[in-house]
Amino acid sequence: MESVITQLPGTADALMHASWEEVSGYDENLNTIRTYQVCNVFEPSQNNWLLTTFIDRRGAQRIYVEMRFTVRDCSSIPNVPGSCKETFNLYYYETDSVIATKGTAFWMEAPYLKVDTIAADESFSQVDFGGRLMKVNTEVRSFGPLSKNGFYLAFQDYGACMSLLSVRVFYKKCPSVVQNFAIFPETMTGAESTSLVIARGICIPNSEEVDVPIKLYCNGDGEWMVPIGSCTCKAGFETDNGNVCRGKETTRECSQDLKWVAVRLTVTSIGPVTERLLV
């Protein structure tokens, strides 16, 4: 299960940029959107940064970043120098407070940790662009463990002709669930994609633990797995609808009441019909 922290571009101040340009563009469905683009392929030694504002991690230990972008095919650009790229870099910087604003943002690699170099599976040419054929790439990367209040994301261009259409920042969690007569709380995934986080269950009303303490494991994809132990209805109670324990006498009384109501409804519905037939 995914929980979105932020979606960019979302507001006018969500991204700070140096040498990137905020422009109107089109998505793959030809809807008008705001994008960030850069295309300085004829100038050598490019180092263009796009920086988010401070993002609160909301207690998550591992963060996922989904990027949707387009990249121009270098071979389709006439007389382009060999420095033309079709990739860009993703970085993050963890901090407890806001340290960068539009007036003070730091555009250098030193404070950041590199997540990955992002390459396009598909690039577009001038012919594609003229025919408004958009080849949108979607890539997801993750990083962690995180321990401070929040972080910044940074996107570094070093010679590509590209547009960043959107960035979705999220974490994964296992939803609250009732299983084996126990309630398990919503649980965030661990610091690594392979982590298993133990969640202790609490027996539902009128039930008790049997054998060993009941627990589930939340895996890195936000899915519950490896159930251990269980709860069972206490003496004098029985299961109803799978994960509810009701008193046996109450259950029988309810059942008898339902039968009485059913008979009463049958007699009431049949009576008037019989009278009409006799007239």
C-alpha positions, 0 to 999 in steps of 0.5 A: 500500500502506498501513501503519497507525501507530495506530488510535483509540480504541485504549487508554484514554489514546490521546486527551485531551479537554476538553469531549468525553465518552467514552461507549459507542455503536453503529457502523453494524452496531449493535456496541457501541463506545467513542466520543467525543462532544460536543453543546453546541449550545444554548451559544454560542461553543463551542471544544471540543478532542480531542487525541491523545497523541504519534504517532511518524511512523515516517519517513513524510513524508506522513500520512493520517488516516481519520475515521469520525463521525456528525453530528446534523442541526441542523434536526432539533433543536428550538429550536436557535440559529443557532450550531449546526454540522455540521462540525469542524476537524482540526489537527496539531502537529509536534514532536520530543518529548512536550509534552502530557499529560493534565495539561498539554495545551494547548487552543488553536489557536495551536500547531496547523496546520489540515488542513481543515474536515471536513463530513458527507456525511450527518447524522442526525435524532432519528427516525434515532437512535430507530430506531438508523439510523446514518449514518456518514461516512468522510473521509480527509485528509493532511498533510505534509511532516513532518520531526520525530520525530512529531506530535499530532492535534487535533479542534476542535468549535465547535458541533456535535452529533457523535460521533467513532467512530474515527481511523486514522492511516497512511502509504503505501508501495510494497512490495518487488518483483522486476521486470525481473530486479532487486530493488526495496526497500520505499519510502515515498511522498514528501512530496506526494501527487503526488511520485515517489520514485526507487528503485534496483534491485539485479540478482538473483544471476547477472544484470547491468545493461544499458543504463542504471541500473535504477530504478522510481518510487514514486507518491503512492498507493504504486504502482510506475510508470515502469520504466527499464532492466533486468537480464539473465542473465549469460553461461552462465545462462538465465531460469527462472520469469521472475525467476531466472537459473540455470546452463544446465548445471544446468538441463539436468541437472535436466531430465534427472533429472526425465525419469529420475524420470518414467520410473522412476515409470512403470515402477514403477507399471505393473509390478505391474499387469501381473503381477497380470493374468498370474496 
